Each structure stands twice: as structure tokens, then as C-alpha cells.
Amino acid sequence: MEKIIEESVDAHWIGGNTNSTTTVLPESVRPPGPREFDQKKRDKVLKQGFSLDKVPQDLDVIVIGSGIGGLTAGATLAKAGKRVLVLEQHDQAGGCCHTYIEKGFEFDVGLHYIGQVHENSLLRVAFDQITEGQLEFHKLNQHFDTIQIGQGDEKREYTIFSGKTEMKAHLMKQFPNDTEAIETFFKIMKISAKKTHYLATLKLIPQWVSLFLLKSGIANLMCPVFRLSGTCATDFVNTLTSNKDLHVIFSYLFYGVPPNDSSILINALLIHHYKRGAYYPKGGASEIPFHIIRTIQKYGGNCLVRAPVSQILVDGKGAAYGVKVRKGQEDVEICAPVVISSCGIFTTFQKLLPPEIQVKHEIQERLNMMKCGRGSFLIFSGFDGTEEELGLVSTNIWLFKNNDMDKSMDDFFTLSKEEAPDNIPMMFITVPSAKDPEAKIRHPGKSCMTILTMVKYEWFEEWKDTTVRKRGDEYYNYKMRFAKNLFDWACTLFPKIRDKLVFQDVATPLTNVHYLGAQRGAMYSAEQNLDRYHAEAVARTTCNTPVKNLYISGQDVFSCGIAGALHGGLLCASTVLGHIVYIDLLLLKKKLKRRKARELSRLAKKKLA
């Protein structure tokens, strides 16, 4: 029986054709081919402009948005035999996974590092399936994050190491008086890693069953994950220790909300994400959309850019049946029985649905369950010089001016527009050119750095109706006040970069609206606050929508980040197919682990012989 199950899984996932139920097809996951360095050839995949003749015939699925959530759903459905079209409003596919090249520098805009892609992990198996094994990851140094708290003589520095046992042991060395607190937090991390799938399952089973299990208390008796997901991070860590520096460590991977409005389960899950190592895609972040799109194309689909969807078409019975795409001064209608939106719940419900559908009670009820996220502010800096010459490192740097994240974030976001640029409380520094071993081949003698912090959309709102790169001197001078303070702060760590700076681009929330289609410039989409992680809210925010045949994918399905959006895509594909794709993935993962164990056993026997 187990062999039959495995063979059917291979036919579905490895072979990639669910229409064939009796024959195991040749494996589609193959060794990675040579890296494609020719930008023109890459652009044919990533920058294929929209025209009707490029739209596949007999479409089954239209996906709005080419971020990792949309592409994952698209590739999964394509491998299940569906004809898929992905539509992207920008001139390049990939969403937060795209990179852009300017003056010989290549910058990632959203993917800075990723975890849990070690061999035969669930996430790695999923990546291998949607890219057919063509995506390679480079493992970063064991010391993958540095956290600095305070300024001047008061500055303290802590380092985060990966490793199954090393991560905890290294943290305990730095906080010898808080070993019990660390032990307890790591137990929460273990629960988050092993049991969060129960939380995700709430989105896949009938909603009345989910709500019955939660309201009756049965769910809490079954597993602590349902209670922990709705537990405030600040309240929880206050029970563990009074050490405020350690409080920062437990919540340092900031995503727009202070710890007093975030879930302890999500914060623990984010740290656990890197326990088995931090990785970066070989060839840069754009390798992810490049290979997923080729998978979609292989199975008869396509991904087209410069294809802004202006409306989701809804028939008289309230069912979605296609989209309108803006082409020049005209709207072109494209029809399909399934429409998936990966451009965020607010854009989907407030901008793309017909006005008479937007006002419906069930739509408003769903919108009221979420809030718009914080805007992101990024600086992309290019330097003449190698990482060795400039003293740059692959380790990410997280900087906090003090150890009270709740107060500093609350204080910052209540500042006036004029006060904000001079009072930035935290930032993140990453050096993509030091992470990708192939960056030296593609861009020799050059280094690049990305700096990120969170800001309020309202500080930039007065320029929202201006055109990108033509927003005027006032806008430029205002955003450069933020940029100067952040860059000066970075120079305290890497003093050699100041004199070697040859290019700098600054992205505000308005930039993110234009290039990413991010509502109010929120790269993490809807706010990842505590309310949305209460188990009942998780159960109610499914991939299904009140509009028949319309589904949601991406970061608004479960959680934020690249991995969160990918799981949003898998959950969405499972909902559309009426088949839990994770079962296939887990069975395949189990088979691959057994295969690996047999290989290791054979090697061991050879050595002994």
C-alpha cells in the first residue's frame, strides 16, 4: 500500500501530471542546469510583455501578481494539469523576489536570506517541485545575524548562530543568567516548528469544523499551538525574564509591528526558520521567479508583465469569470473559470472588484479582519570595491537605538512628518553581493548594500499623485533626510563605504506602491498583528473569498515573508484543487529522506569493505 501511495505521489509531483493515474512519469526534478547569465535570455522569461497572442488558449486559471505567492500557486496548479496565466503590472516578474540592475549593480528588493531549505526539508522539497530542481541555494556563514542595541559607549552586540544545538548554546553563552528563559523560548520554537501546520489546517478543513473545534475548546486540548498563536509576544517574554536585551533578541526580526502587538508563535517561528542555516539563492533572488515561470511555461502556461489588471470580472450570479487588463487606453478581457489574486486583500477587494461587489457585507466583514501594514523604506547603495576591500560581510546587521522595542516603535510612529527622519529607532543592513558566490562573476569589483526600516505611509502621502522619479525637490529632499541618517548609521559599522559610494537609490512607500503594487507601500502586505493570529481569525481568513471562483494567495493567507507567501500559494492551490498538496509533499519528503538514508548506508558499507 505504501509503495502505491508513493508512486501516485511521484506521478502527481515528480512527473507533474495528475491526469495520469496509472503511469509513473519520468522525474521532472533534475540536476540544476548551467546558470543563465545572458540578460537578454533572462528578460525573455522575466520581462515578457503582455499581448493577446501570448495568452494561452483554454485558460483554467488567471493569477494576478507574480510574487512568490502567485507563482507558487500557478506552478503547483500547472503541474496538476491546469493551464495558467500569471499577470504582472510591473515590467518585471517576481514581486519581492525580483532584482534590478542599475549602473552595473544588482539589488534584491525583498529577499535578503531564507531558512529551512536544507536537503529534504519541506520548504526545499516545495522549491524543488515548483522550479523542477533548478534553484540552488548557497549556505551562509553559521554566524548569520548580528544585533546591536544602544549607541556609543552603551552599545551592546549579540550574535546569532545557526545549528541544531549551536543556536541555543551560543545564545546561552551570551546570556548566562537567563538560561532558563532561553530554554523555555526554544521549547516554544520547537512547538512552532512542529505544530504550526495544525494552525494552517484550519484553512483547509470546512470552516464550521474549524470553528467548532476552537469554540468548544477541543483544539486547545489537542495542541498548544492554537493558544500560543494568539499570545502577545511582550506578555510572554515578560514571564520569562526581565532582561530587556534578551526581549529584543526574542523579537528582533521585525516585520512592522511592535512585540506588544505580535504573536509569540510567529516570532519564535521566525527565529527557528534559520536554526538549520541561513541561505541565499545562487545567482541572486531573481533566480526564484526565473525558474518558477519556466515551470509554468513548460506545462502550457505563461507569465506576462506590463499587464495591470483593472478589474476582476464578476457575473450576475456573483462568480468571478476573468479579468480586465489595461492595454494602452483600452481594457482587454481575459476569461478563466478560476481567478487567483496575489496582490493583497485590500487591493483585491477595494480596487479590483466591481463597486457593487465591494460594498457587500461579507466583503467588508473580511476586510475588517485585517489592517494595512506599515510602509517600508529602503536604500540601495552601490560601491566600487570588493567586500574584502570595503570590510563588508554576509552577516546581516540589526540595529536598535535602545532595548525597548515597544516604546521606541510606538514613539516613532506617533511622530510628525517633520520629526520622523531624525528619530529612526531601528534598521536592518544586508549585503547581497557578499551572500551570492556568483556576484563576483556577474558584477566583478562591485559591492552593494540594502538598508531597510519601517515608516508611516502618511509621512509621504502628500506626493501620492505624483509620477515616479518625477515627484519634485521637496519629496527628494525629504526622503534623503531619512536616507542620510540611515547611511550615516551604517557608516559607523563600515567606515570604508562612504568614500566608495558611486550609486544610491532610495525607495519610499510610494516607490513600493508603484513597483510592487504594495498597498500603502507595505511590503509585508496586511499588518501581521496579533489580532490576525488568534486561532479563530486564522480559521476565518481562508483562500476562499465571498466571490465564487475568486481565491487569495500570498502573504495575506497565513504569514509574511518569502516562506510565508510560498505557503500561501500552496494553501491556495490546495483550496482550488480540493486536494491537500501538503500530503503529497510530506510523502515525497519521507521517500526522499529514506532514499538519502539508503545512500549513506551504502557509502558507509563501501568504506568498511
C-alpha positions as CSV (number, residue, x, y, z in Angstrom):
1,M,0.0,0.0,0.0
2,E,2.8,2.4,0.9
3,K,4.5,1.8,-2.4
4,I,1.3,2.5,-4.3
5,I,0.9,5.8,-2.4
6,E,4.5,6.8,-3.2
7,E,4.1,6.0,-6.9
8,S,0.9,8.0,-7.1
9,V,2.7,10.9,-5.4
10,D,5.6,10.7,-7.8
11,A,3.1,10.8,-10.7
12,H,1.5,13.9,-9.3
13,W,4.5,15.8,-8.2
14,I,7.7,14.5,-9.7
15,G,6.1,13.6,-13.0
16,G,3.7,16.6,-12.8
17,N,0.6,15.2,-14.5
18,T,-2.4,14.4,-12.4
19,N,-4.3,13.2,-15.4
20,S,-2.1,10.1,-15.5
21,T,-3.2,8.0,-12.6
22,T,-1.6,4.6,-13.6
23,T,1.8,5.5,-15.0
24,V,4.7,6.9,-13.1
25,L,6.1,9.6,-15.4
26,P,9.9,10.4,-15.7
27,E,11.1,12.6,-12.9
28,S,10.8,16.3,-13.6
29,V,13.1,17.3,-10.7
30,R,16.5,17.2,-12.4
31,P,20.1,18.3,-11.6
32,P,20.5,22.1,-12.0
33,G,21.4,23.2,-15.5
34,P,24.1,25.8,-16.2
35,R,23.3,29.3,-14.8
36,E,21.9,31.6,-17.4
37,F,24.0,34.8,-17.3
38,D,22.7,36.3,-20.6
39,Q,20.4,39.1,-19.5
40,K,18.5,39.1,-22.8
41,K,17.6,35.5,-22.4
42,R,16.6,36.1,-18.8
43,D,14.5,39.0,-19.8
44,K,12.5,36.8,-22.3
45,V,11.3,34.9,-19.2
46,L,11.1,37.7,-16.6
47,K,10.1,40.6,-18.8
48,Q,7.7,39.2,-21.4
49,G,5.4,42.0,-22.2
50,F,1.6,41.5,-22.4
51,S,-0.2,41.0,-25.7
52,L,-3.2,38.9,-26.5
53,D,-1.3,36.5,-28.8
54,K,0.9,35.4,-25.8
55,V,-2.2,34.4,-23.7
56,P,-2.5,30.6,-23.7
57,Q,-5.7,29.2,-25.2
58,D,-8.3,27.5,-23.0
59,L,-7.1,29.0,-19.7
60,D,-8.0,27.3,-16.5
61,V,-6.5,29.8,-14.0
62,I,-5.6,33.5,-14.1
63,V,-3.2,34.7,-11.3
64,I,-3.0,38.4,-10.6
65,G,0.5,39.2,-9.3
66,S,3.8,37.4,-9.9
67,G,5.1,37.5,-6.3
68,I,6.2,34.2,-4.8
69,G,2.6,33.5,-3.6
70,G,1.1,33.9,-7.1
71,L,3.9,32.0,-8.8
72,T,3.8,29.1,-6.3
73,A,0.0,28.7,-6.7
74,G,0.5,29.0,-10.5
75,A,3.3,26.4,-10.8
76,T,1.5,24.0,-8.5
77,L,-1.7,24.2,-10.5
78,A,0.2,24.0,-13.8
79,K,1.9,20.7,-12.6
80,A,-1.6,19.5,-11.7
81,G,-2.6,19.8,-15.3
82,K,-4.1,23.4,-15.3
83,R,-3.4,26.0,-18.0
84,V,-2.2,29.0,-16.0
85,L,-1.7,32.7,-16.9
86,V,0.1,35.0,-14.5
87,L,-0.3,38.7,-15.0
88,E,2.1,41.3,-13.5
89,Q,1.6,45.1,-13.5
90,H,5.3,45.9,-13.3
91,D,7.7,45.5,-16.2
92,Q,9.5,42.6,-14.4
93,A,8.1,39.5,-12.8
94,G,8.9,38.3,-9.3
95,G,7.3,40.8,-6.8
96,C,9.6,41.0,-3.7
97,C,11.8,38.3,-5.3
98,H,12.8,40.4,-8.3
99,T,16.2,42.1,-8.5
100,Y,17.0,45.2,-10.5
101,I,20.3,46.3,-12.2
102,E,21.4,49.9,-12.2
103,K,24.9,51.3,-13.1
104,G,26.3,47.7,-13.0
105,F,24.9,47.0,-9.5
106,E,22.3,44.3,-8.8
107,F,20.0,44.8,-5.9
108,D,17.5,42.4,-4.3
109,V,14.3,44.3,-3.2
110,G,12.7,41.8,-0.8
111,L,14.6,38.5,-0.4
112,H,17.5,39.0,1.9
113,Y,18.0,35.5,3.2
114,I,15.9,32.4,3.7
115,G,16.0,29.4,6.0
116,Q,14.8,25.8,6.1
117,V,15.9,25.0,2.6
118,H,18.4,22.3,3.8
119,E,18.2,19.0,2.0
120,N,14.8,17.3,2.1
121,S,13.2,19.9,4.3
122,L,9.5,20.5,3.4
123,L,10.3,24.0,2.1
124,R,13.2,22.7,0.0
125,V,11.0,19.9,-1.5
126,A,8.4,22.5,-2.4
127,F,11.0,24.8,-4.0
128,D,12.4,21.8,-5.9
129,Q,8.9,20.9,-7.2
130,I,7.9,24.4,-8.4
131,T,11.4,25.0,-10.0
132,E,11.9,21.4,-11.1
133,G,15.2,21.3,-9.1
134,Q,16.8,24.2,-11.0
135,L,17.1,26.6,-8.0
136,E,20.3,26.3,-5.9
137,F,20.9,27.8,-2.5
138,H,24.2,28.9,-1.0
139,K,24.5,28.3,2.7
140,L,25.7,31.4,4.6
141,N,28.1,31.6,7.5
142,Q,27.0,30.0,10.7
143,H,27.1,33.5,12.2
144,F,24.3,34.8,10.1
145,D,22.9,37.8,12.2
146,T,24.4,40.4,14.4
147,I,22.2,42.5,16.7
148,Q,23.4,45.8,18.1
149,I,21.5,47.5,20.9
150,G,22.2,51.0,22.1
151,Q,24.6,53.7,20.9
152,G,28.1,55.0,21.7
153,D,29.6,53.6,25.0
154,E,26.3,52.0,25.8
155,K,26.3,49.8,22.7
156,R,26.0,46.0,23.2
157,E,26.5,43.5,20.4
158,Y,25.0,40.0,20.2
159,T,25.5,37.3,17.6
160,I,23.1,34.7,16.3
161,F,24.4,31.3,15.1
162,S,22.6,28.6,13.2
163,G,22.9,24.9,14.1
164,K,20.5,22.4,15.7
165,T,22.2,22.7,19.1
166,E,24.6,25.6,18.5
167,M,21.9,28.3,18.2
168,K,20.7,27.7,21.7
169,A,24.1,27.1,23.2
170,H,25.6,30.2,21.7
171,L,22.8,32.4,23.0
172,M,23.1,30.9,26.5
173,K,26.8,31.8,26.5
174,Q,25.8,35.4,25.8
175,F,23.1,35.4,28.5
176,P,24.5,33.1,31.2
177,N,21.9,34.4,33.8
178,D,18.9,33.7,31.6
179,T,19.5,30.1,30.5
180,E,16.1,29.0,31.8
181,A,14.3,31.8,29.8
182,I,16.2,30.7,26.7
183,E,15.3,27.1,27.3
184,T,11.6,27.9,27.6
185,F,11.7,30.1,24.5
186,F,13.4,27.3,22.5
187,K,10.6,25.0,23.6
188,I,8.1,27.4,22.0
189,M,10.3,27.4,18.9
190,K,10.1,23.7,18.8
191,I,6.3,23.7,19.1
192,S,6.1,26.4,16.5
193,A,8.1,24.3,14.1
194,K,6.4,21.0,14.7
195,K,2.8,22.1,15.2
196,T,2.1,25.3,13.2
197,H,0.7,23.0,10.4
198,Y,-2.2,22.4,12.7
199,L,-2.9,26.1,12.5
200,A,-2.7,26.1,8.7
201,T,-5.0,23.1,8.6
202,L,-7.8,25.4,9.9
203,K,-7.8,27.0,6.5
204,L,-8.2,23.7,4.6
205,I,-10.9,21.9,6.5
206,P,-14.6,23.1,6.4
207,Q,-14.9,26.3,8.4
208,W,-17.7,25.1,10.6
209,V,-15.5,22.2,11.7
210,S,-12.6,24.6,12.5
211,L,-14.8,27.0,14.5
212,F,-16.4,24.1,16.3
213,L,-13.0,22.7,17.4
214,L,-11.9,26.2,18.5
215,K,-15.1,27.4,20.3
216,S,-15.6,24.0,22.1
217,G,-12.0,24.1,23.4
218,I,-11.2,20.8,21.8
219,A,-8.5,22.4,19.7
220,N,-6.7,23.8,22.7
221,L,-6.8,20.3,24.4
222,M,-5.3,18.8,21.3
223,C,-2.4,21.2,20.8
224,P,-0.9,24.3,22.5
225,V,-0.3,26.0,19.1
226,F,-3.9,27.3,19.0
227,R,-3.4,29.2,22.2
228,L,0.2,30.3,21.5
229,S,-0.7,31.9,18.2
230,G,-2.9,34.4,19.9
231,T,-0.5,35.1,22.8
232,C,1.2,38.5,22.9
233,A,5.0,38.3,22.5
234,T,5.7,41.0,25.1
235,D,3.4,39.5,27.7
236,F,5.0,36.1,27.2
237,V,8.7,37.1,27.3
238,N,7.9,39.2,30.4
239,T,7.1,36.0,32.2
240,L,10.5,34.5,31.2
241,T,13.0,37.3,32.1
242,S,13.3,41.0,32.9
243,N,16.4,41.3,30.7
244,K,15.3,43.8,28.1
245,D,18.2,43.0,25.7
246,L,17.0,39.4,25.6
247,H,13.5,40.6,24.9
248,V,14.9,42.3,21.8
249,I,16.7,39.0,20.8
250,F,13.4,37.1,21.0
251,S,11.7,39.7,18.7
252,Y,14.5,41.2,16.6
253,L,13.2,40.0,13.2
254,F,10.9,43.0,12.9
255,Y,8.1,43.0,10.3
256,G,6.3,46.2,11.0
257,V,4.5,45.6,14.4
258,P,6.0,46.0,17.9
259,P,6.3,42.9,20.1
260,N,3.2,44.0,22.1
261,D,1.1,43.6,19.0
262,S,2.7,40.4,17.6
263,S,2.3,36.7,18.2
264,I,4.9,34.8,20.3
265,L,4.4,31.8,18.0
266,I,5.2,33.8,14.8
267,N,8.3,35.5,16.5
268,A,9.5,32.1,17.6
269,L,8.8,30.6,14.2
270,L,10.9,33.4,12.5
271,I,14.0,32.6,14.6
272,H,13.5,28.8,14.2
273,H,13.4,29.4,10.4
274,Y,17.2,29.9,10.5
275,K,18.0,27.2,13.0
276,R,19.2,24.8,10.3
277,G,21.1,27.5,8.5
278,A,20.5,30.8,6.5
279,Y,20.7,30.6,2.7
280,Y,20.8,32.8,-0.3
281,P,19.8,31.8,-3.9
282,K,22.8,31.2,-6.1
283,G,22.6,33.8,-8.9
284,G,20.5,36.2,-6.9
285,A,16.9,36.4,-5.8
286,S,15.6,36.7,-9.4
287,E,16.5,33.1,-9.9
288,I,13.4,32.2,-8.0
289,P,10.8,33.7,-10.4
290,F,13.0,32.8,-13.4
291,H,12.8,29.1,-12.7
292,I,9.2,29.0,-11.4
293,I,8.0,30.9,-14.6
294,R,9.8,28.3,-16.8
295,T,7.9,25.6,-14.9
296,I,4.6,27.3,-15.6
297,Q,5.5,27.7,-19.3
298,K,6.6,24.0,-19.6
299,Y,3.1,23.0,-18.7
300,G,1.4,25.3,-21.2
301,G,1.0,28.5,-19.2
302,N,2.7,31.9,-19.3
303,C,3.7,34.9,-17.2
304,L,3.2,38.3,-18.8
305,V,4.4,41.7,-17.5
306,R,3.1,45.3,-18.1
307,A,-0.3,43.7,-17.6
308,P,-2.1,45.8,-15.0
309,V,-5.4,44.2,-14.0
310,S,-8.0,46.9,-13.8
311,Q,-11.0,44.8,-12.7
312,I,-12.0,41.3,-11.8
313,L,-15.0,40.3,-13.9
314,V,-18.0,39.0,-11.9
315,D,-21.1,37.7,-13.5
316,G,-24.8,38.2,-12.4
317,K,-24.6,35.3,-10.1
318,G,-21.7,36.8,-8.1
319,A,-19.0,34.5,-9.6
320,A,-15.6,35.6,-11.0
321,Y,-15.0,34.6,-14.6
322,G,-11.9,36.6,-15.6
323,V,-10.2,39.9,-15.6
324,K,-9.8,43.2,-17.5
325,V,-6.2,44.1,-18.4
326,R,-5.3,47.7,-19.2
327,K,-3.5,47.7,-22.6
328,G,-2.7,51.3,-23.6
329,Q,-6.0,53.2,-23.4
330,E,-8.2,50.1,-23.7
331,D,-9.3,47.3,-21.3
332,V,-8.8,43.7,-22.7
333,E,-11.0,41.0,-21.2
334,I,-9.4,37.6,-20.5
335,C,-11.6,34.8,-19.2
336,A,-10.9,31.7,-17.0
337,P,-13.0,29.6,-14.6
338,V,-10.6,30.4,-11.7
339,V,-9.1,33.8,-10.7
340,I,-6.4,33.9,-8.0
341,S,-5.3,37.3,-6.6
342,S,-1.8,37.5,-5.1
343,C,-1.7,41.3,-5.0
344,G,-3.1,41.7,-1.4
345,I,-6.5,41.5,0.1
346,F,-7.0,45.3,0.2
347,T,-6.1,45.8,-3.5
348,T,-8.2,42.8,-4.4
349,F,-11.4,43.8,-2.5
350,Q,-11.2,47.6,-2.6
351,K,-9.8,48.3,-6.1
352,L,-10.3,45.3,-8.4
353,L,-13.8,44.1,-7.6
354,P,-16.8,45.9,-9.2
355,P,-18.2,48.6,-6.9
356,E,-21.4,46.8,-6.3
357,I,-19.5,43.7,-5.0
358,Q,-17.1,45.8,-2.9
359,V,-19.9,47.1,-0.7
360,K,-21.3,43.7,0.2
361,H,-21.4,42.9,3.9
362,E,-19.4,39.7,3.6
363,I,-16.6,41.6,1.7
364,Q,-16.5,44.3,4.3
365,E,-16.5,41.8,7.1
366,R,-13.5,40.1,5.6
367,L,-11.7,43.4,5.2
368,N,-12.4,44.4,8.7
369,M,-10.4,41.4,10.0
370,M,-7.2,43.0,8.7
371,K,-5.3,46.3,8.8
372,C,-3.0,47.8,6.2
373,G,0.6,47.1,7.1
374,R,3.4,49.6,7.8
375,G,5.3,51.0,4.8
376,S,8.9,50.0,4.1
377,F,11.8,52.4,3.4
378,L,14.9,51.1,1.6
379,I,18.2,52.4,0.5
380,F,20.1,50.6,-2.3
381,S,23.8,51.6,-2.3
382,G,26.5,50.6,-4.8
383,F,30.2,50.8,-4.1
384,D,33.4,50.5,-6.1
385,G,35.4,47.8,-4.4
386,T,35.1,44.2,-3.3
387,E,33.7,43.0,0.0
388,E,37.2,42.4,1.3
389,E,38.4,45.9,0.3
390,L,35.4,47.5,2.0
391,G,35.2,45.3,5.1
392,L,31.7,44.1,4.1
393,V,30.3,40.8,5.4
394,S,27.5,38.4,4.5
395,T,26.2,38.6,8.1
396,N,23.1,40.7,8.5
397,I,23.1,43.6,10.9
398,W,20.1,44.6,13.0
399,L,20.5,47.9,14.9
400,F,18.3,49.2,17.7
401,K,18.9,52.5,19.4
402,N,17.5,51.1,22.7
403,N,16.2,47.8,24.1
404,D,12.5,48.8,24.5
405,M,11.1,47.9,21.1
406,D,7.6,48.5,22.1
407,K,8.2,52.1,23.3
408,S,10.6,53.0,20.5
409,M,8.3,51.8,17.7
410,D,5.2,53.3,19.3
411,D,7.0,56.6,19.8
412,F,8.4,56.6,16.3
413,F,5.1,56.0,14.6
414,T,3.4,58.8,16.6
415,L,6.0,61.4,15.4
416,S,5.1,64.2,13.0
417,K,6.3,64.0,9.4
418,E,8.9,66.7,10.2
419,E,10.3,64.9,13.3
420,A,10.4,61.3,11.9
421,P,13.6,61.4,9.7
422,D,15.8,62.4,12.6
423,N,14.5,59.8,15.1
424,I,14.7,56.4,13.4
425,P,14.9,53.8,16.1
426,M,16.0,50.7,14.2
427,M,17.2,49.4,10.9
428,F,18.5,46.4,9.0
429,I,21.6,46.1,6.8
430,T,22.2,43.3,4.3
431,V,25.0,42.9,1.7
432,P,23.6,40.8,-1.2
433,S,26.9,40.9,-3.1
434,A,28.7,39.2,-0.1
435,K,26.0,36.5,0.0
436,D,25.9,35.3,-3.5
437,P,29.1,33.5,-4.6
438,E,28.3,34.3,-8.2
439,A,28.0,38.0,-7.7
440,K,31.8,38.3,-8.2
441,I,31.3,36.7,-11.7
442,R,28.3,38.8,-12.7
443,H,29.5,42.1,-11.2
444,P,33.3,42.0,-10.6
445,G,34.9,44.6,-8.4
446,K,31.5,45.9,-7.2
447,S,29.6,45.6,-3.9
448,C,26.1,46.5,-3.0
449,M,24.2,47.1,0.3
450,T,20.5,47.3,1.1
451,I,19.3,49.2,4.2
452,L,15.7,48.8,5.4
453,T,13.5,50.3,8.1
454,M,9.7,50.7,8.6
455,V,7.9,54.1,8.1
456,K,4.4,55.6,8.1
457,Y,2.7,55.9,4.7
458,E,1.2,59.2,5.9
459,W,4.6,60.9,6.0
460,F,4.8,60.5,2.2
461,E,1.1,60.6,1.3
462,E,1.1,64.2,0.0
463,W,3.1,63.1,-3.0
464,K,1.0,60.0,-3.8
465,D,-0.5,61.5,-7.0
466,T,2.9,62.4,-8.5
467,T,4.8,60.3,-11.0
468,V,7.7,58.0,-10.0
469,R,11.1,59.7,-10.4
470,K,9.3,63.0,-11.0
471,R,7.9,63.7,-7.6
472,G,9.8,67.0,-7.2
473,D,12.5,68.5,-5.0
474,E,10.5,68.6,-1.7
475,Y,9.9,64.8,-1.9
476,Y,13.5,64.1,-2.9
477,N,14.9,66.3,-0.1
478,Y,12.5,64.7,2.5
479,K,13.3,61.1,1.6
480,M,17.1,61.9,1.5
481,R,16.8,63.1,5.2
482,F,15.9,59.6,6.1
483,A,18.5,58.2,3.8
484,K,21.3,60.3,5.1
485,N,20.6,59.4,8.7
486,L,20.4,55.7,7.9
487,F,23.5,55.7,5.7
488,D,25.5,57.6,8.3
489,W,24.5,55.0,10.9
490,A,25.7,52.2,8.5
491,C,29.0,54.0,8.1
492,T,29.7,53.7,11.8
493,L,29.9,49.9,11.2
494,F,31.5,50.0,7.7
495,P,33.5,53.3,7.6
496,K,35.2,52.4,4.2
497,I,31.9,52.5,2.3
498,R,31.4,56.3,2.5
499,D,34.3,57.2,0.1
500,K,33.5,54.3,-2.3
501,L,29.8,55.1,-2.8
502,V,29.1,55.6,-6.5
503,F,25.3,54.9,-6.7
504,Q,22.4,55.3,-4.4
505,D,18.6,54.7,-4.9
506,V,16.0,55.4,-2.2
507,A,12.7,53.7,-2.1
508,T,9.8,55.0,0.0
509,P,6.3,53.5,0.4
510,L,5.3,55.4,-2.8
511,T,8.1,53.5,-4.6
512,N,6.7,50.2,-3.3
513,V,3.2,51.1,-4.4
514,H,4.5,51.8,-8.0
515,Y,6.9,48.9,-8.5
516,L,5.4,46.2,-6.2
517,G,1.7,47.2,-6.3
518,A,2.0,47.1,-2.5
519,Q,-0.9,48.8,-0.8
520,R,0.3,51.9,1.0
521,G,3.9,50.7,0.4
522,A,3.6,47.7,2.8
523,M,6.0,45.0,1.5
524,Y,4.7,42.6,4.2
525,S,1.1,43.2,2.9
526,A,-1.7,43.3,5.5
527,E,-0.4,44.1,9.0
528,Q,1.0,41.0,10.8
529,N,-0.6,42.0,14.1
530,L,-1.8,39.8,17.0
531,D,-5.4,40.0,16.0
532,R,-4.9,38.1,12.8
533,Y,-3.1,35.3,14.5
534,H,-5.8,34.5,17.0
535,A,-6.9,31.0,16.0
536,E,-10.4,31.9,15.1
537,A,-9.2,34.7,12.8
538,V,-6.8,32.3,11.2
539,A,-9.8,29.9,10.6
540,R,-11.9,32.7,9.0
541,T,-9.2,34.2,6.7
542,T,-9.1,31.4,4.1
543,C,-8.0,31.3,0.5
544,N,-11.7,31.2,-0.5
545,T,-13.4,34.6,-0.8
546,P,-17.1,35.6,-0.7
547,V,-16.9,35.8,-4.5
548,K,-17.2,32.3,-6.1
549,N,-14.2,31.2,-8.1
550,L,-12.0,34.0,-6.7
551,Y,-9.2,33.0,-4.4
552,I,-6.5,34.8,-2.4
553,S,-2.8,33.8,-2.3
554,G,0.4,35.2,-0.9
555,Q,1.3,36.9,2.4
556,D,-2.3,37.6,3.4
557,V,-3.2,33.9,3.6
558,F,-1.1,32.9,6.5
559,S,2.1,34.8,7.3
560,C,4.7,37.2,5.8
561,G,8.0,36.8,4.1
562,I,9.1,34.6,1.2
563,A,8.4,31.4,3.0
564,G,5.0,32.7,4.3
565,A,4.0,33.8,0.8
566,L,5.1,30.4,-0.7
567,H,2.9,28.6,1.9
568,G,0.1,31.0,1.0
569,G,0.5,29.7,-2.6
570,L,0.4,26.1,-1.6
571,L,-2.6,26.6,0.6
572,C,-4.3,28.4,-2.3
573,A,-3.5,25.7,-4.8
574,S,-4.8,23.1,-2.3
575,T,-8.1,25.0,-2.0
576,V,-8.5,25.3,-5.8
577,L,-7.8,21.7,-6.4
578,G,-9.8,20.4,-3.4
579,H,-6.8,18.4,-2.6
580,I,-4.3,19.0,0.2
581,V,-1.0,19.3,-1.7
582,Y,0.9,19.1,1.6
583,I,0.1,15.4,1.9
584,D,1.9,14.8,-1.4
585,L,4.8,17.0,-0.3
586,L,5.2,15.2,3.0
587,L,5.0,11.7,1.4
588,L,7.6,12.8,-1.1
589,K,9.8,14.3,1.7
590,K,9.6,11.0,3.6
591,K,10.5,9.0,0.5
592,L,13.5,11.3,-0.3
593,K,14.8,11.0,3.3
594,R,14.6,7.2,3.1
595,R,16.5,7.3,-0.2
596,K,19.1,9.5,1.4
597,A,19.5,7.1,4.4
598,R,20.0,4.2,2.0
599,E,22.7,6.1,0.1
600,L,24.5,7.0,3.3
601,S,24.3,3.3,4.4
602,R,25.8,2.1,1.1
603,L,28.6,4.7,1.4
604,A,29.3,3.5,4.9
605,K,29.5,-0.1,3.8
606,K,31.9,0.8,1.0
607,K,34.2,2.4,3.4
608,L,34.2,-0.6,5.7
609,A,34.8,-3.0,2.8
